[in-house]
Amino acid sequence: MLAWQYDYANPAVHAKPDYDFTTLPWQAAHPQQFDIKSNPATLVTNAEPFAYQVFAIVNRNGARAASFHFDVTVESGGVTIGLLQDGKWIASSSTQSPGRFTDSNSTLLGSARSITLVIANNNASGESRLTVADIRLYLRK
């Protein structure tokens, strides 16, 4: 089930995602700025270290696994992008280095009806600034 992601070295050849950055139902938790309409989107976190900034809750629709791919640029601070289920991290990728940060991750899902894609501050010293070029979420039955 998890091997599906590894069959595609280039994320651009993946099947159509179930959700992309523009179709995810984003909710703001604590960001100073979250401009989803700009391209790329801008996120400026608050100063709270490691706090969730924005999140999207989606129904897993019977999926047994999920994969996500993202392409962000960290201007300052750091970021963690990942999936939660039942309030617990089940997959995540993090950086505290400025520059382009592109990654993919996969996980098996539990029985809960929903999963949450989270973008969190990953900077013990305060706010982080980043632009989000792309996020794709794939649900696999």
N, CA, C and O atoms as a GROMACS GRO file, in nm:
protein
  564
    1MET      N    1   0.082  -0.119   0.000
    1MET     CA    2   0.000   0.000   0.000
    1MET      C    3   0.087   0.126   0.000
    1MET      O    4   0.062   0.218  -0.078
    2LEU      N    5   0.189   0.132   0.087
    2LEU     CA    6   0.273   0.251   0.093
    2LEU      C    7   0.368   0.261  -0.025
    2LEU      O    8   0.415   0.370  -0.057
    3ALA      N    9   0.396   0.150  -0.091
    3ALA     CA   10   0.492   0.150  -0.202
    3ALA      C   11   0.443   0.231  -0.320
    3ALA      O   12   0.524   0.266  -0.406
    4TRP      N   13   0.314   0.263  -0.329
    4TRP     CA   14   0.261   0.338  -0.442
    4TRP      C   15   0.340   0.467  -0.463
    4TRP      O   16   0.374   0.500  -0.576
    5GLN      N   17   0.368   0.539  -0.356
    5GLN     CA   18   0.440   0.666  -0.367
    5GLN      C   19   0.576   0.646  -0.431
    5GLN      O   20   0.620   0.729  -0.511
    6TYR      N   21   0.643   0.539  -0.397
    6TYR     CA   22   0.778   0.517  -0.445
    6TYR      C   23   0.783   0.470  -0.589
    6TYR      O   24   0.891   0.466  -0.648
    7ASP      N   25   0.670   0.435  -0.646
    7ASP     CA   26   0.664   0.399  -0.787
    7ASP      C   27   0.678   0.521  -0.876
    7ASP      O   28   0.698   0.508  -0.996
    8TYR      N   29   0.668   0.639  -0.818
    8TYR     CA   30   0.672   0.764  -0.893
    8TYR      C   31   0.780   0.854  -0.838
    8TYR      O   32   0.757   0.929  -0.743
    9ALA      N   33   0.899   0.847  -0.896
    9ALA     CA   34   1.009   0.931  -0.848
    9ALA      C   35   0.980   1.078  -0.871
    9ALA      O   36   1.022   1.164  -0.793
   10ASN      N   37   0.909   1.109  -0.979
   10ASN     CA   38   0.875   1.246  -1.011
   10ASN      C   39   0.729   1.270  -0.975
   10ASN      O   40   0.641   1.214  -1.039
   11PRO      N   41   0.700   1.352  -0.873
   11PRO     CA   42   0.562   1.374  -0.830
   11PRO      C   43   0.473   1.429  -0.940
   11PRO      O   44   0.351   1.414  -0.933
   12ALA      N   45   0.530   1.493  -1.042
   12ALA     CA   46   0.449   1.549  -1.149
   12ALA      C   47   0.377   1.441  -1.229
   12ALA      O   48   0.279   1.472  -1.298
   13VAL      N   49   0.422   1.317  -1.223
   13VAL     CA   50   0.357   1.211  -1.299
   13VAL      C   51   0.254   1.135  -1.216
   13VAL      O   52   0.192   1.042  -1.266
   14HIS      N   53   0.235   1.173  -1.090
   14HIS     CA   54   0.134   1.109  -1.006
   14HIS      C   55  -0.003   1.125  -1.070
   14HIS      O   56  -0.028   1.218  -1.147
   15ALA      N   57  -0.089   1.034  -1.036
   15ALA     CA   58  -0.228   1.049  -1.074
   15ALA      C   59  -0.282   1.179  -1.015
   15ALA      O   60  -0.219   1.239  -0.928
   16LYS      N   61  -0.396   1.221  -1.063
   16LYS     CA   62  -0.457   1.343  -1.010
   16LYS      C   63  -0.474   1.329  -0.860
   16LYS      O   64  -0.526   1.227  -0.813
   17PRO      N   65  -0.432   1.429  -0.782
   17PRO     CA   66  -0.448   1.421  -0.637
   17PRO      C   67  -0.596   1.430  -0.598
   17PRO      O   68  -0.678   1.484  -0.672
   18ASP      N   69  -0.626   1.375  -0.482
   18ASP     CA   70  -0.762   1.390  -0.429
   18ASP      C   71  -0.786   1.534  -0.386
   18ASP      O   72  -0.897   1.586  -0.396
   19TYR      N   73  -0.679   1.599  -0.338
   19TYR     CA   74  -0.685   1.740  -0.300
   19TYR      C   75  -0.555   1.806  -0.340
   19TYR      O   76  -0.449   1.743  -0.336
   20ASP      N   77  -0.563   1.932  -0.379
   20ASP     CA   78  -0.441   2.010  -0.397
   20ASP      C   79  -0.453   2.135  -0.310
   20ASP      O   80  -0.551   2.153  -0.239
   21PHE      N   81  -0.353   2.220  -0.317
   21PHE     CA   82  -0.350   2.335  -0.227
   21PHE      C   83  -0.476   2.419  -0.236
   21PHE      O   84  -0.526   2.468  -0.134
   22THR      N   85  -0.529   2.436  -0.356
   22THR     CA   86  -0.646   2.523  -0.373
   22THR      C   87  -0.777   2.456  -0.337
   22THR      O   88  -0.876   2.525  -0.313
   23THR      N   89  -0.782   2.321  -0.333
   23THR     CA   90  -0.908   2.252  -0.303
   23THR      C   91  -0.915   2.202  -0.159
   23THR      O   92  -1.021   2.158  -0.114
   24LEU      N   93  -0.806   2.208  -0.086
   24LEU     CA   94  -0.809   2.170   0.055
   24LEU      C   95  -0.890   2.273   0.134
   24LEU      O   96  -0.876   2.393   0.110
   25PRO      N   97  -0.973   2.229   0.229
   25PRO     CA   98  -1.055   2.323   0.308
   25PRO      C   99  -0.976   2.385   0.424
   25PRO      O  100  -0.994   2.347   0.539
   26TRP      N  101  -0.888   2.478   0.392
   26TRP     CA  102  -0.797   2.537   0.490
   26TRP      C  103  -0.872   2.613   0.598
   26TRP      O  104  -0.971   2.681   0.572
   27GLN      N  105  -0.822   2.599   0.721
   27GLN     CA  106  -0.868   2.677   0.834
   27GLN      C  107  -0.744   2.737   0.901
   27GLN      O  108  -0.641   2.671   0.912
   28ALA      N  109  -0.755   2.859   0.945
   28ALA     CA  110  -0.643   2.925   1.012
   28ALA      C  111  -0.652   2.902   1.162
   28ALA      O  112  -0.759   2.918   1.222
   29ALA      N  113  -0.539   2.866   1.222
   29ALA     CA  114  -0.532   2.850   1.367
   29ALA      C  115  -0.473   2.977   1.428
   29ALA      O  116  -0.541   3.047   1.504
   30HIS      N  117  -0.347   3.008   1.397
   30HIS     CA  118  -0.280   3.121   1.460
   30HIS      C  119  -0.189   3.201   1.368
   30HIS      O  120  -0.106   3.276   1.420
   31PRO      N  121  -0.197   3.192   1.236
   31PRO     CA  122  -0.097   3.263   1.157
   31PRO      C  123  -0.115   3.414   1.162
   31PRO      O  124  -0.226   3.465   1.180
   32GLN      N  125  -0.002   3.485   1.147
   32GLN     CA  126  -0.010   3.630   1.131
   32GLN      C  127  -0.064   3.663   0.993
   32GLN      O  128  -0.138   3.759   0.975
   33GLN      N  129  -0.025   3.581   0.895
   33GLN     CA  130  -0.068   3.603   0.757
   33GLN      C  131  -0.080   3.469   0.687
   33GLN      O  132   0.010   3.385   0.698
   34PHE      N  133  -0.189   3.448   0.615
   34PHE     CA  134  -0.205   3.330   0.531
   34PHE      C  135  -0.282   3.375   0.408
   34PHE      O  136  -0.404   3.390   0.412
   35ASP      N  137  -0.209   3.398   0.300
   35ASP     CA  138  -0.269   3.449   0.177
   35ASP      C  139  -0.274   3.335   0.076
   35ASP      O  140  -0.179   3.313   0.001
   36ILE      N  141  -0.386   3.265   0.074
   36ILE     CA  142  -0.402   3.150  -0.013
   36ILE      C  143  -0.421   3.191  -0.159
   36ILE      O  144  -0.399   3.110  -0.250
   37LYS      N  145  -0.462   3.315  -0.183
   37LYS     CA  146  -0.492   3.358  -0.320
   37LYS      C  147  -0.368   3.402  -0.396
   37LYS      O  148  -0.372   3.410  -0.519
   38SER      N  149  -0.260   3.431  -0.328
   38SER     CA  150  -0.138   3.468  -0.399
   38SER      C  151  -0.074   3.341  -0.455
   38SER      O  152  -0.100   3.231  -0.405
   39ASN      N  153   0.008   3.356  -0.555
   39ASN     CA  154   0.073   3.241  -0.616
   39ASN      C  155   0.222   3.270  -0.626
   39ASN      O  156   0.262   3.349  -0.712
   40PRO      N  157   0.306   3.210  -0.543
   40PRO     CA  158   0.273   3.111  -0.441
   40PRO      C  159   0.208   3.176  -0.319
   40PRO      O  160   0.218   3.297  -0.298
   41ALA      N  161   0.141   3.093  -0.241
   41ALA     CA  162   0.072   3.141  -0.121
   41ALA      C  163   0.174   3.181  -0.015
   41ALA      O  164   0.282   3.122  -0.008
   42THR      N  165   0.140   3.278   0.066
   42THR     CA  166   0.229   3.328   0.170
   42THR      C  167   0.176   3.287   0.307
   42THR      O  168   0.056   3.299   0.335
   43LEU      N  169   0.266   3.238   0.393
   43LEU     CA  170   0.232   3.206   0.531
   43LEU      C  171   0.336   3.269   0.623
   43LEU      O  172   0.455   3.244   0.609
   44VAL      N  173   0.291   3.351   0.715
   44VAL     CA  174   0.375   3.406   0.821
   44VAL      C  175   0.314   3.356   0.951
   44VAL      O  176   0.199   3.387   0.982
   45THR      N  177   0.391   3.280   1.026
   45THR     CA  178   0.339   3.220   1.149
   45THR      C  179   0.338   3.322   1.262
   45THR      O  180   0.395   3.431   1.250
   46ASN      N  181   0.273   3.287   1.371
   46ASN     CA  182   0.288   3.367   1.490
   46ASN      C  183   0.419   3.327   1.558
   46ASN      O  184   0.492   3.243   1.506
   47ALA      N  185   0.450   3.386   1.670
   47ALA     CA  186   0.579   3.362   1.736
   47ALA      C  187   0.580   3.237   1.824
   47ALA      O  188   0.684   3.200   1.877
   48GLU      N  189   0.465   3.171   1.840
   48GLU     CA  190   0.459   3.054   1.927
   48GLU      C  191   0.534   2.936   1.863
   48GLU      O  192   0.497   2.891   1.755
   49PRO      N  193   0.640   2.887   1.929
   49PRO     CA  194   0.717   2.777   1.872
   49PRO      C  195   0.631   2.652   1.852
   49PRO      O  196   0.556   2.612   1.940
   50PHE      N  197   0.644   2.593   1.736
   50PHE     CA  198   0.585   2.463   1.705
   50PHE      C  199   0.433   2.461   1.702
   50PHE      O  200   0.374   2.353   1.698
   51ALA      N  201   0.368   2.576   1.702
   51ALA     CA  202   0.223   2.581   1.701
   51ALA      C  203   0.168   2.550   1.562
   51ALA      O  204   0.229   2.585   1.461
   52TYR      N  205   0.052   2.484   1.559
   52TYR     CA  206  -0.020   2.463   1.434
   52TYR      C  207  -0.064   2.600   1.382
   52TYR      O  208  -0.115   2.682   1.458
   53GLN      N  209  -0.043   2.624   1.253
   53GLN     CA  210  -0.077   2.754   1.196
   53GLN      C  211  -0.201   2.746   1.107
   53GLN      O  212  -0.295   2.823   1.124
   54VAL      N  213  -0.200   2.653   1.013
   54VAL     CA  214  -0.317   2.629   0.927
   54VAL      C  215  -0.336   2.479   0.914
   54VAL      O  216  -0.240   2.401   0.926
   55PHE      N  217  -0.461   2.439   0.890
   55PHE     CA  218  -0.489   2.296   0.879
   55PHE      C  219  -0.610   2.275   0.789
   55PHE      O  220  -0.691   2.366   0.769
   56ALA      N  221  -0.620   2.154   0.734
   56ALA     CA  222  -0.733   2.116   0.650
   56ALA      C  223  -0.778   1.977   0.693
   56ALA      O  224  -0.700   1.882   0.690
   57ILE      N  225  -0.903   1.965   0.734
   57ILE     CA  226  -0.960   1.837   0.775
   57ILE      C  227  -1.039   1.780   0.657
   57ILE      O  228  -1.127   1.847   0.603
   58VAL      N  229  -1.007   1.656   0.619
   58VAL     CA  230  -1.077   1.592   0.508
   58VAL      C  231  -1.123   1.454   0.549
   58VAL      O  232  -1.060   1.388   0.632
   59ASN      N  233  -1.234   1.410   0.491
   59ASN     CA  234  -1.286   1.276   0.513
   59ASN      C  235  -1.197   1.179   0.436
   59ASN      O  236  -1.164   1.204   0.320
   60ARG      N  237  -1.158   1.071   0.499
   60ARG     CA  238  -1.070   0.975   0.431
   60ARG      C  239  -1.146   0.886   0.334
   60ARG      O  240  -1.084   0.814   0.256
   61ASN      N  241  -1.279   0.889   0.337
   61ASN     CA  242  -1.362   0.816   0.241
   61ASN      C  243  -1.320   0.671   0.223
   61ASN      O  244  -1.317   0.621   0.110
   62GLY      N  245  -1.288   0.604   0.332
   62GLY     CA  246  -1.252   0.464   0.326
   62GLY      C  247  -1.108   0.435   0.285
   62GLY      O  248  -1.070   0.319   0.272
   63ALA      N  249  -1.029   0.540   0.265
   63ALA     CA  250  -0.889   0.518   0.225
   63ALA      C  251  -0.814   0.446   0.336
   63ALA      O  252  -0.840   0.467   0.455
   64ARG      N  253  -0.722   0.360   0.297
   64ARG     CA  254  -0.640   0.288   0.394
   64ARG      C  255  -0.501   0.349   0.407
   64ARG      O  256  -0.428   0.319   0.502
   65ALA      N  257  -0.463   0.435   0.312
   65ALA     CA  258  -0.332   0.500   0.315
   65ALA      C  259  -0.345   0.640   0.255
   65ALA      O  260  -0.436   0.668   0.178
   66ALA      N  261  -0.251   0.725   0.292
   66ALA     CA  262  -0.246   0.861   0.237
   66ALA      C  263  -0.102   0.895   0.204
   66ALA      O  264  -0.009   0.854   0.273
   67SER      N  265  -0.086   0.971   0.097
   67SER     CA  266   0.044   1.026   0.058
   67SER      C  267   0.027   1.175   0.037
   67SER      O  268  -0.078   1.220  -0.009
   68PHE      N  269   0.129   1.250   0.070
   68PHE     CA  270   0.125   1.392   0.039
   68PHE      C  271   0.259   1.435  -0.017
   68PHE      O  272   0.363   1.378   0.015
   69HIS      N  273   0.254   1.537  -0.101
   69HIS     CA  274   0.373   1.595  -0.161
   69HIS      C  275   0.360   1.746  -0.147
   69HIS      O  276   0.251   1.801  -0.160
   70PHE      N  277   0.472   1.813  -0.120
   70PHE     CA  278   0.466   1.958  -0.108
   70PHE      C  279   0.593   2.021  -0.163
   70PHE      O  280   0.698   1.958  -0.173
   71ASP      N  281   0.580   2.148  -0.197
   71ASP     CA  282   0.690   2.229  -0.245
   71ASP      C  283   0.674   2.367  -0.183
   71ASP      O  284   0.586   2.443  -0.222
   72VAL      N  285   0.758   2.399  -0.085
   72VAL     CA  286   0.754   2.528  -0.017
   72VAL      C  287   0.893   2.590  -0.018
   72VAL      O  288   0.993   2.522  -0.041
   73THR      N  289   0.897   2.718   0.005
   73THR     CA  290   1.024   2.788   0.023
   73THR      C  291   1.021   2.856   0.158
   73THR      O  292   0.935   2.940   0.186
   74VAL      N  293   1.116   2.819   0.243
   74VAL     CA  294   1.127   2.877   0.377
   74VAL      C  295   1.214   3.002   0.366
   74VAL      O  296   1.332   2.993   0.332
   75GLU      N  297   1.158   3.116   0.395
   75GLU     CA  298   1.233   3.241   0.392
   75GLU      C  299   1.306   3.263   0.524
   75GLU      O  300   1.419   3.313   0.525
   76SER      N  301   1.242   3.227   0.635
   76SER     CA  302   1.305   3.234   0.766
   76SER      C  303   1.233   3.140   0.860
   76SER      O  304   1.115   3.109   0.841
   77GLY      N  305   1.305   3.094   0.964
   77GLY     CA  306   1.246   3.002   1.061
   77GLY      C  307   1.245   2.860   1.010
   77GLY      O  308   1.342   2.813   0.952
   78GLY      N  309   1.134   2.792   1.033
   78GLY     CA  310   1.121   2.653   0.992
   78GLY      C  311   0.976   2.612   0.982
   78GLY      O  312   0.886   2.685   1.024
   79VAL      N  313   0.953   2.493   0.927
   79VAL     CA  314   0.817   2.446   0.904
   79VAL      C  315   0.810   2.295   0.922
   79VAL      O  316   0.905   2.222   0.894
   80THR      N  317   0.695   2.249   0.970
   80THR     CA  318   0.660   2.108   0.971
   80THR      C  319   0.529   2.095   0.895
   80THR      O  320   0.433   2.167   0.922
   81ILE      N  321   0.526   2.002   0.800
   81ILE     CA  322   0.405   1.972   0.724
   81ILE      C  323   0.377   1.825   0.744
   81ILE      O  324   0.466   1.741   0.727
   82GLY      N  325   0.252   1.793   0.779
   82GLY     CA  326   0.224   1.652   0.802
   82GLY      C  327   0.077   1.624   0.820
   82GLY      O  328  -0.009   1.711   0.806
   83LEU      N  329   0.050   1.497   0.851
   83LEU     CA  330  -0.085   1.448   0.870
   83LEU      C  331  -0.108   1.408   1.015
   83LEU      O  332  -0.022   1.350   1.080
   84LEU      N  333  -0.227   1.440   1.064
   84LEU     CA  334  -0.273   1.398   1.196
   84LEU      C  335  -0.395   1.307   1.177
   84LEU      O  336  -0.474   1.326   1.084
   85GLN      N  337  -0.408   1.211   1.264
   85GLN     CA  338  -0.531   1.134   1.274
   85GLN      C  339  -0.557   1.110   1.421
   85GLN      O  340  -0.468   1.070   1.496
   86ASP      N  341  -0.680   1.134   1.463
   86ASP     CA  342  -0.716   1.126   1.605
   86ASP      C  343  -0.625   1.214   1.691
   86ASP      O  344  -0.591   1.179   1.804
   87GLY      N  345  -0.585   1.330   1.636
   87GLY     CA  346  -0.503   1.425   1.711
   87GLY      C  347  -0.357   1.388   1.725
   87GLY      O  348  -0.284   1.455   1.799
   88LYS      N  349  -0.311   1.282   1.657
   88LYS     CA  350  -0.172   1.238   1.668
   88LYS      C  351  -0.104   1.245   1.531
   88LYS      O  352  -0.165   1.214   1.428
   89TRP      N  353   0.023   1.286   1.532
   89TRP     CA  354   0.101   1.286   1.408
   89TRP      C  355   0.115   1.144   1.356
   89TRP      O  356   0.152   1.053   1.430
   90ILE      N  357   0.085   1.125   1.227
   90ILE     CA  358   0.105   0.994   1.165
   90ILE      C  359   0.208   1.000   1.053
   90ILE      O  360   0.257   0.896   1.009
   91ALA      N  361   0.239   1.119   1.006
   91ALA     CA  362   0.344   1.139   0.905
   91ALA      C  363   0.380   1.287   0.905
   91ALA      O  364   0.291   1.372   0.912
   92SER      N  365   0.508   1.318   0.896
   92SER     CA  366   0.547   1.459   0.892
   92SER      C  367   0.685   1.474   0.829
   92SER      O  368   0.765   1.381   0.827
   93SER      N  369   0.709   1.594   0.778
   93SER     CA  370   0.840   1.633   0.726
   93SER      C  371   0.869   1.772   0.778
   93SER      O  372   0.781   1.858   0.779
   94SER      N  373   0.993   1.796   0.822
   94SER     CA  374   1.028   1.922   0.886
   94SER      C  375   1.161   1.975   0.835
   94SER      O  376   1.247   1.900   0.791
   95THR      N  377   1.175   2.106   0.843
   95THR     CA  378   1.304   2.171   0.818
   95THR      C  379   1.313   2.296   0.901
   95THR      O  380   1.213   2.360   0.935
   96GLN      N  381   1.437   2.331   0.934
   96GLN     CA  382   1.466   2.458   1.000
   96GLN      C  383   1.570   2.534   0.919
   96GLN      O  384   1.640   2.622   0.971
   97SER      N  385   1.580   2.500   0.791
   97SER     CA  386   1.677   2.564   0.702
   97SER      C  387   1.606   2.648   0.599
   97SER      O  388   1.506   2.605   0.541
   98PRO      N  389   1.657   2.769   0.574
   98PRO     CA  390   1.597   2.850   0.468
   98PRO      C  391   1.623   2.788   0.332
   98PRO      O  392   1.720   2.715   0.312
   99GLY      N  393   1.532   2.818   0.240
   99GLY     CA  394   1.546   2.768   0.103
   99GLY      C  395   1.430   2.679   0.064
   99GLY      O  396   1.334   2.661   0.139
  100ARG      N  397   1.441   2.625  -0.055
  100ARG     CA  398   1.335   2.540  -0.107
  100ARG      C  399   1.331   2.408  -0.030
  100ARG      O  400   1.434   2.348  -0.003
  101PHE      N  401   1.209   2.364   0.005
  101PHE     CA  402   1.188   2.241   0.079
  101PHE      C  403   1.077   2.164   0.008
  101PHE      O  404   0.960   2.202   0.014
  102THR      N  405   1.115   2.057  -0.059
  102THR     CA  406   1.023   1.973  -0.132
  102THR      C  407   1.036   1.832  -0.078
  102THR      O  408   1.147   1.781  -0.062
  103ASP      N  409   0.922   1.768  -0.049
  103ASP     CA  410   0.927   1.632   0.006
  103ASP      C  411   0.794   1.563  -0.020
  103ASP      O  412   0.694   1.626  -0.056
  104SER      N  413   0.796   1.432   0.000
  104SER     CA  414   0.676   1.348  -0.006
  104SER      C  415   0.680   1.256   0.115
  104SER      O  416   0.787   1.226   0.167
  105ASN      N  417   0.562   1.213   0.160
  105ASN     CA  418   0.555   1.122   0.272
  105ASN      C  419   0.427   1.040   0.258
  105ASN      O  420   0.330   1.085   0.197
  106SER      N  421   0.427   0.920   0.315
  106SER     CA  422   0.312   0.831   0.309
  106SER      C  423   0.288   0.767   0.444
  106SER      O  424   0.380   0.756   0.526
  107THR      N  425   0.165   0.724   0.468
  107THR     CA  426   0.132   0.658   0.593
  107THR      C  427   0.008   0.572   0.576
  107THR      O  428  -0.078   0.601   0.493
  108LEU      N  429   0.000   0.467   0.654
  108LEU     CA  430  -0.124   0.392   0.665
  108LEU      C  431  -0.217   0.468   0.756
  108LEU      O  432  -0.173   0.538   0.847
  109LEU      N  433  -0.348   0.455   0.734
  109LEU     CA  434  -0.446   0.527   0.812
  109LEU      C  435  -0.517   0.434   0.909
  109LEU      O  436  -0.534   0.315   0.882
  110GLY      N  437  -0.558   0.490   1.022
  110GLY     CA  438  -0.639   0.417   1.118
  110GLY      C  439  -0.784   0.423   1.078
  110GLY      O  440  -0.817   0.458   0.964
  111SER      N  441  -0.871   0.389   1.169
  111SER     CA  442  -1.013   0.379   1.137
  111SER      C  443  -1.091   0.510   1.151
  111SER      O  444  -1.208   0.516   1.114
  112ALA      N  445  -1.028   0.614   1.202
  112ALA     CA  446  -1.098   0.742   1.217
  112ALA      C  447  -1.148   0.790   1.080
  112ALA      O  448  -1.085   0.762   0.978
  113ARG      N  449  -1.258   0.862   1.079
  113ARG     CA  450  -1.320   0.904   0.954
  113ARG      C  451  -1.245   1.014   0.881
  113ARG      O  452  -1.260   1.030   0.760
  114SER      N  453  -1.164   1.091   0.954
  114SER     CA  454  -1.098   1.205   0.890
  114SER      C  455  -0.948   1.205   0.917
  114SER      O  456  -0.898   1.137   1.007
  115ILE      N  457  -0.879   1.283   0.836
  115ILE     CA  458  -0.738   1.312   0.858
  115ILE      C  459  -0.720   1.462   0.846
  115ILE      O  460  -0.801   1.531   0.784
  116THR      N  461  -0.614   1.512   0.907
  116THR     CA  462  -0.589   1.655   0.906
  116THR      C  463  -0.450   1.682   0.851
  116THR      O  464  -0.351   1.631   0.904
  117LEU      N  465  -0.442   1.762   0.746
  117LEU     CA  466  -0.315   1.809   0.693
  117LEU      C  467  -0.281   1.938   0.766
  117LEU      O  468  -0.363   2.030   0.770
  118VAL      N  469  -0.160   1.947   0.823
  118VAL     CA  470  -0.122   2.060   0.908
  118VAL      C  471   0.006   2.124   0.855
  118VAL      O  472   0.098   2.056   0.812
  119ILE      N  473   0.010   2.256   0.860
  119ILE     CA  474   0.134   2.331   0.844
  119ILE      C  475   0.160   2.398   0.978
  119ILE      O  476   0.078   2.478   1.025
  120ALA      N  477   0.274   2.366   1.039
  120ALA     CA  478   0.306   2.415   1.173
  120ALA      C  479   0.437   2.493   1.173
  120ALA      O  480   0.527   2.467   1.092
  121ASN      N  481   0.447   2.588   1.264
  121ASN     CA  482   0.572   2.659   1.287
  121ASN      C  483   0.674   2.561   1.344
  121ASN      O  484   0.642   2.481   1.432
  122ASN      N  485   0.796   2.567   1.294
  122ASN     CA  486   0.903   2.483   1.348
  122ASN      C  487   1.024   2.571   1.377
  122ASN      O  488   1.132   2.554   1.320
  123ASN      N  489   1.002   2.666   1.468
  123ASN     CA  490   1.106   2.763   1.501
  123ASN      C  491   1.094   2.798   1.650
  123ASN      O  492   1.001   2.867   1.691
  124ALA      N  493   1.188   2.749   1.729
  124ALA     CA  494   1.186   2.774   1.873
  124ALA      C  495   1.208   2.922   1.906
  124ALA      O  496   1.175   2.966   2.016
  125SER      N  497   1.263   2.998   1.812
  125SER     CA  498   1.295   3.138   1.836
  125SER      C  499   1.186   3.235   1.796
  125SER      O  500   1.201   3.356   1.819
  126GLY      N  501   1.076   3.188   1.738
  126GLY     CA  502   0.971   3.281   1.700
  126GLY      C  503   0.906   3.249   1.568
  126GLY      O  504   0.891   3.132   1.532
  127GLU      N  505   0.868   3.354   1.495
  127GLU     CA  506   0.790   3.335   1.373
  127GLU      C  507   0.873   3.274   1.261
  127GLU      O  508   0.996   3.279   1.260
  128SER      N  509   0.799   3.217   1.165
  128SER     CA  510   0.857   3.166   1.041
  128SER      C  511   0.784   3.227   0.924
  128SER      O  512   0.666   3.262   0.933
  129ARG      N  513   0.856   3.240   0.814
  129ARG     CA  514   0.796   3.293   0.690
  129ARG      C  515   0.823   3.194   0.579
  129ARG      O  516   0.936   3.148   0.561
  130LEU      N  517   0.717   3.162   0.502
  130LEU     CA  518   0.736   3.071   0.390
  130LEU      C  519   0.634   3.098   0.282
  130LEU      O  520   0.530   3.161   0.306
  131THR      N  521   0.665   3.050   0.163
  131THR     CA  522   0.570   3.051   0.053
  131THR      C  523   0.540   2.907   0.016
  131THR      O  524   0.628   2.820   0.020
  132VAL      N  525   0.416   2.883  -0.019
  132VAL     CA  526   0.371   2.748  -0.054
  132VAL      C  527   0.339   2.746  -0.203
  132VAL      O  528   0.243   2.809  -0.247
  133ALA      N  529   0.421   2.675  -0.279
  133ALA     CA  530   0.398   2.663  -0.422
  133ALA      C  531   0.298   2.552  -0.453
  133ALA      O  532   0.218   2.563  -0.546
  134ASP      N  533   0.304   2.442  -0.373
  134ASP     CA  534   0.220   2.326  -0.405
  134ASP      C  535   0.208   2.234  -0.285
  134ASP      O  536   0.305   2.211  -0.212
  135ILE      N  537   0.090   2.182  -0.264
  135ILE     CA  538   0.066   2.071  -0.171
  135ILE      C  539  -0.038   1.982  -0.238
  135ILE      O  540  -0.141   2.030  -0.285
  136ARG      N  541  -0.010   1.852  -0.243
  136ARG     CA  542  -0.104   1.756  -0.299
  136ARG      C  543  -0.127   1.643  -0.200
  136ARG      O  544  -0.033   1.595  -0.137
  137LEU      N  545  -0.252   1.601  -0.186
  137LEU     CA  546  -0.288   1.493  -0.096
  137LEU      C  547  -0.354   1.382  -0.178
  137LEU      O  548  -0.449   1.406  -0.253
  138TYR      N  549  -0.304   1.260  -0.161
  138TYR     CA  550  -0.354   1.142  -0.232
  138TYR      C  551  -0.408   1.043  -0.129
  138TYR      O  552  -0.340   1.011  -0.032
  139LEU      N  553  -0.530   0.996  -0.150
  139LEU     CA  554  -0.591   0.897  -0.064
  139LEU      C  555  -0.598   0.765  -0.141
  139LEU      O  556  -0.643   0.763  -0.256
  140ARG      N  557  -0.554   0.656  -0.080
  140ARG     CA  558  -0.548   0.526  -0.148
  140ARG      C  559  -0.633   0.424  -0.073
  140ARG      O  560  -0.618   0.408   0.048
  141LYS      N  561  -0.721   0.357  -0.146
  141LYS     CA  562  -0.810   0.255  -0.086
  141LYS      C  563  -0.742   0.121  -0.081
  141LYS      O  564  -0.801   0.023  -0.035
   0.00000   0.00000   0.00000
